[in-house]
Amino acid sequence: MGELLVEGDELVVHLSGTEKLEAVHGDLRAPRASWRSVEVLANAHEPADHELKEGERLPGYSEVAVVRSRGQKLFAVVHHDTPRGVRIDFDGTDYDAWIVGSTDPESLKRRIEQP
């Protein structure tokens, strides 16, 4: 399962080997200065269930993909056992947002927002 961590001044999504194959993508990194907001999502699958996807997608079950929707480019890593999650919005990066599934998105949001 994709793991979202704060490493120094960066936010990092570490993907498993299988996820890297599914998404045809490596780990993602974004500098702290680019983080705009963090939101807890009750249904982390929903934002990835639209428009064009590049990667693995089983609607409502698993998404590990780049999603282009409504003029935005998102990266989603959400699995059936982590249907809740967080959405992190960015300015000035390759992605407008990341959607990451989590068993405890409230705690994850707090860790991300700590100075």
PyMOL commands that set and color helices and strands:
alter all, ss='L'
color gray80, all
select helices_A, chain A and resi 17-23+32-34+46-48+105-113
alter helices_A, ss='H'
color red, helices_A
select strands_A, chain A and resi 3-7+10-14+28-31+35-41+52-58+62-69+72-78+85-90+97-101
alter strands_A, ss='S'
color yellow, strands_A
deselect
rebuild
show_as cartoon
